[in-house]
Amino acid sequence: MKVDLLVYGRGAERDNGYQLFANPPYWTEQMLLAMSGFNDLWINGDLSNSQTAAFSACENPWGHTYMFIAMPEPFCCALLRCTRVEDNKGGWLKEIRNYDVWSMEGVCCPYNDKELFWAMIPSIILWLERDNKSLYRRLIDNKIGRSVEIPEDLLFNPFYENSMSEELLSVMGTETARNAMVNLCNHIHCSNGPSHFIFGPLADYFNETVGSSYAIVNTFSTLGNMDLNFKDPFDEITCIRRRTFKKESVEYNLRIRFNRNNDDISARYWELAEISEKEPSLISNMIPVDCEKGIDLFDLYAEAETIINFTKKLDFFQPDPSGDSCKRFNFRKE
């Protein structure tokens, strides 16, 4: 599956302001404004002094912390992070005033595709984790385009697969990060649909700061070893009574009928009726009869074959369609 990139940040040159380096057409100005609270999280610094556990776990916890949201149009669905951008010397990219360049970035999709995107989230996180360099850096270095194909070896469907393989989980690095991924997959598997969450080493801090603004339902911290208990709603369905499926069928036969005017036949018609019922279920139009010329037998067979084909369209079938016996004009519907 291809996913669209969103990369928003300040350029490094003097005349470079904030800009969208990558954004699909459905990423609107309203969406950008709605995400301003999340984008402004970095204004208080990199938090290395206050969030020591997160920085002990990895060098750049910002780049490993993701928020998922799914908002109806004019907004969209997105899995986003805020992170500093790497420079070409192994440090952090600086703008003209010597401040770090930050990027709000991630992948997104139209709101109508939210269910498929929801199932793709573990695979997208694995892709972002396997090469954790900022999308900003990878984009300006022409390593990726504005839309990317998630590699097949990272695809995992939490709805159909019971557990993620050890090979995929190893992408997450630490045992606590792998455990958080297992919890996220269980949550998606047991959910009734997309719900907002934050995943990563700064998940708890982000939730305390902006969680209420984005209606966050769950946090999946990669610092702890918390086992979250998600229940599949289908497991809680109670069987009140079992009923044996009973297959019933109704038999019909095809009959030709005649209208009489005194002693003369004035018209004929076909009817399809249940064998046990007198009233027909289907009746054809009246066909005038010329008593002097009689009725051509070939016409009767042609009309009968047409009716047989018509009954097949109505899901009738012939118990014994072979041969020329009158059973060819018996039908059954289940």
N, C-alpha and C positions, 0 to 999 in steps of 0.2 A: 504493500500500500504506500502511495506517495503522500507525504504530509507537507504542508506549507510552513515556511519559517516566518517568525516575527523577530526582528532585531531593531531595537530602538536605543539610541544613545547619542552622546556628544562626540563630534569629531575632534581630532587631536590638533588641527591647525587653528590659527587665530580666528579666521573667518568661518570656521565650522561650528555651527550651533547644534542643537539637538535635532536629530533627523531619524526617519525611518529608513534603515538600510535595506530592510526586506519586510514586505507586508503584502498579503493577498488583498484583492479588491474588497472582500467582505470584512476586513479589519477596518472599522470606521473610526472617525474622529471621536464618536461617542464611546467606543471601546477603549481608545487610548486615554480619554479622560477618566473613564471608570477605573482604569488600572493605575491611576496616578498615585494612590495611597500605597500600593504595592511597590511601585517604582521608586518612591521616595524613602523606602526603608534604609537605604544606604546613607542618607543625609547625616545620620548620627555617627558615622564612621564605620569602620569594618567590624567593630564589636569584639576585637581580639582581647581587650582587657576585661570585658564583662562576660563573654561567652567562652570561657577558657576550655570547657569540656569539648565544645564543638571544634575549636582550633587545635586541640590535642588530637582529635580523631583524624583530621585532615588539614592540609595547608589552606585550602580555600573552601570552607563550608558553604559559602554563598553559592558556589557553582554546583553544589550537590543538593541544594534545597529547592524543591519544586512545589508550585501551587497549581491545582487544577480547578477550573471554573467552567460552568456551562450556563450561559445566560441567553435568553431568547433575543431574537432580532429586535433592535439593530445591533445587538452584540453578537458574540460567537462563543465557541468552546476553545479553551487554550490550556496548555501545560507550560507554565512560565517559571523563570528564575531571574534573580538579579545577581549579577556577578561582575567583578572587575575583569578588564580585558588584558591579556598578556601582550608584552612587547616582544621584539625580536631578539632580546638579549637575556630572556629568562626572568625578567621582572614584570612590573605592571606598567601598562601604557599610561603615559602622562599627557595631559593637554597643556596648552601654552602657559597656563598659570601654575604648572607643576602639580595639579590635582590629578588623582587617579581617574581614568575613564571607566565609567560603569555602563553596563548594558542590561536592559530588560529584554529578555529573549526567550525563545522557546518555539513550540509548534502549535498550530491552531487549525481549526476546521469550521465550516458553517454549522450553525446550530442544528440544522436538519440531519446532519451526519453524526450527531452526538453519540448514538449507541455504538456505532462502529469505532469511533474514536475512543470511547470508554473501554472497549475491549482491547484496543491497541496500546493503552497507557503503559503496561509493564514493558512491552517491547520498545516503546519510545524512550522510557527511562534507561533501559539497558543500552540503547544506542547512544544516549547522551553521556552515560557513565563510562562506556568503553573508550571513548575519546572525549575527555572532559574539558578539553580546551574550549574557550568561549566560542559561540557561534559567530560572534562579531569578528573575532580574529580569523576563524576559518573562512568566513565569507569574503573578507577583504584580501585574504591570501589566495582566493579562488580555489579553495579546497572543496567547497560545496556550492551548490546553487541555491536559488531562493525557494526551491522545493526539493525534497530528498526522498529517496526510496529507502525504507527501513530494510536492512539486509535480511535475507531469508533465514540465516542462522540465528537471528535474534528474535524471530517471531514466536510468540507464545500466546495462546488463546485461553484466558482464565475461565471461560465458560465451558470449554470442552475438555480441558486437560486438568487432571486432579492436582498435580504438583509440578512446579518448575524443576527442571533437571539441575543437577549439581554443576554441570558445565555452565549453564546460564547464570545460576546464582553466584558463581565464582566471579562474574563481572562486577558484582557489588563490593567485592573486597573483604571487608570485615564481617565477622559473624553476626554482629548486631545489625549491620546494613542488610545482610542476607535475610535475617529474621524479619526486618521491616518489609522487605519485598514479599516474603511469604504472607505476611499479614495483609498487605495491600491486595495481593492476588485473591486471598480468601474473601476479602471485603467485596471485591468486584464480582466474584463468583456468586456470592450470596445476596447481592444487592438487587433491588427492583428497578434500578436505573442509575444514571450518573448522579453523583453527589460531590460536593466540593470538599477537597482535602488538601493538606500540606504534608509533604514527604521530605525527610532529610534531617541533617544534624541540627539545623536551626528551626525545625518545625514548631517546637513549643514556643520559642521566642516570637516567631512570625505570627503564630496563632494568638498569643497574648496581645500583640501590637495591632494587627489588622484583621484578626479572625472574625470579629463581629461584623466588620464592614463587608466581608465577602461570604457571609453565611457558611463558614467552615463547619463541616459535620464531623470530620475525623482528622487526627494528626497521626502520622507514622514517623516517629523519631528513629533515626538510625543510630542513636547513642545508647538507648536502653535495650533490654532484652524482653520487652513486654509481649506476652502472648495474648492477643486480642481474640475474644470469642465471638465469631460471626456465625450466625445461624442461617442455614438455608431455609427460606420460608416454606418451601415445598415439604421439608421434613416435618413441619409442624401441622400438616393437614391430617385431620383425624378421619378415619374411615368410619362412617356411621353404619352403612349397610352395603354389603356386596350384592351386586345383581349380575346374574348370568346373562350374557348377551344372547338374545333369541333372534334367530334369523327367520323372518317371515316373508312369504312370497304370495303374490296374487296371480292367478291364471286368467288369461283373457283368450278369446278367439275372435277371428275375423269373420263377419257374416255379410252376405249381400241381402238387401231387403228391397221390396217393391211397393210402390204406391199404386193403388188401384182406383180407377175412375169407373164406377159401376163394375162391369165385368172385364174392362180393358186395363192393361197396365199402362200407367201414364208416365212413370218415372222410376228410377232405381237409385239406390244409394248404398254406401258401405257403412258398417258400424263396427266398433271395437268395444266389446263388453266383457265384464267379468262373467265367467262361466256360471257362477251361482246367482247372478243378478239378472233381472229382466231389463232394467234400464241400462242403455249403452253409456259408455264413458266418453266415446268420441264418435261423431257422425260426420260423414262427408257431405259435400253439396249434392243436391238432387241432379241426376243426369236424365234428361228426357229419353223416352223409349219409343221407337217407331215399331209398332207391333207388326206391321207388314214386312219390314226388313229383318226384324229380329235383333238379337244381340250377338255381336262378333265375339267368339271365344278368345281370340288373341287379344282383343281389347281388355277383356276381363282379367286375363293373366298379367297383362302389362300394368293395369291399375293395381292389382294385388301386389305385384313386385314393388311398385312405387310406395305402397302403404307399408310393406315390410321394411323398406329402407327408412321410411319416416319413423317407424316405431323404434328403430335402433338409435335414432337421434334422441328419443325420449327415454333411453336406457332400458327399453324392453329387450328381451332376448328370446330366441326360439329354443325350446327344450330339445327339439329334434329337427334341425334345419335340413337334414339330408333327404334325398329321395323326392318323389312327387306325391307322397301321401298327403292326406288332409292335415297331418300334423304340422306341415309347413305353415299353416294358418293359425296355429296355437302359439301363444306368447306368455311370458312370465316376467313379472317385475318384482324385485326384492326391495 
